């Protein structure tokens, strides 16, 4: 099972439930492909892929000794 974020409102064909935009679904890749083929490429976002992209792009933390103190100016 893979976590996906729903980007469009839709009715699930199996359960007839309304799935609102912003819902996180834990579904199989096969089911995700069905939804994407029916609703379009941007219908779902794979949250696991997004997490990996964020890890790759996120800057490394600054060591404590290199942090500069800031002073408030009045």
C-alpha positions in Angstrom: 0.0 0.0 0.0 1.2 3.5 -0.9 0.0 6.9 0.5 -1.5 9.3 -2.1 -2.9 12.8 -1.7 -6.1 13.4 -3.6 -5.9 16.6 -5.8 -9.5 16.5 -7.1 -12.9 15.6 -5.7 -14.3 12.4 -7.0 -16.7 9.5 -6.3 -15.0 6.1 -5.7 -16.3 3.6 -8.2 -16.1 0.7 -5.8 -17.7 2.2 -2.7 -19.6 5.2 -4.2 -18.2 7.4 -1.5 -17.3 11.0 -2.1 -13.5 11.5 -1.8 -12.8 15.2 -1.2 -9.7 17.0 -2.4 -7.0 16.9 0.2 -7.7 13.4 1.4 -4.8 11.0 2.1 -5.5 7.5 0.6 -3.6 4.4 1.5 -4.1 2.4 -1.7 -2.3 0.0 -4.0 -0.3 1.3 -7.0 -2.7 -0.6 -9.3 -5.7 1.3 -7.8 -3.8 4.6 -8.1 -3.1 3.9 -11.8 -6.9 3.3 -12.3 -7.8 6.6 -10.6 -5.1 8.5 -12.6 -6.2 6.9 -15.9 -9.8 7.9 -15.2 -9.3 11.4 -13.7 -6.0 12.5 -15.2 -2.3 12.8 -14.4 -2.7 15.4 -11.6 -5.5 13.6 -9.7 -3.1 12.0 -7.2 0.2 12.8 -5.6 2.4 10.0 -4.3 3.3 11.2 -0.8 6.3 8.8 -0.5 7.9 10.3 -3.7 7.3 13.8 -2.4 9.1 12.9 0.9 12.1 11.6 -1.0 12.2 14.8 -3.1 12.1 16.9 0.0 15.0 15.0 1.6 17.1 15.5 -1.5 16.4 19.2 -1.8 16.4 20.1 1.9 19.6 22.0 3.0 21.8 20.5 5.6 21.4 21.8 9.1 23.9 24.5 10.2 26.2 23.4 13.0 25.6 25.3 16.3 29.0 27.0 16.2 28.4 28.4 12.8 25.0 30.0 13.7 25.2 33.7 14.0 23.3 35.5 16.7 20.9 38.2 15.6 20.3 41.4 17.4 17.0 43.3 17.5 17.2 46.8 16.2 14.9 49.4 17.7 
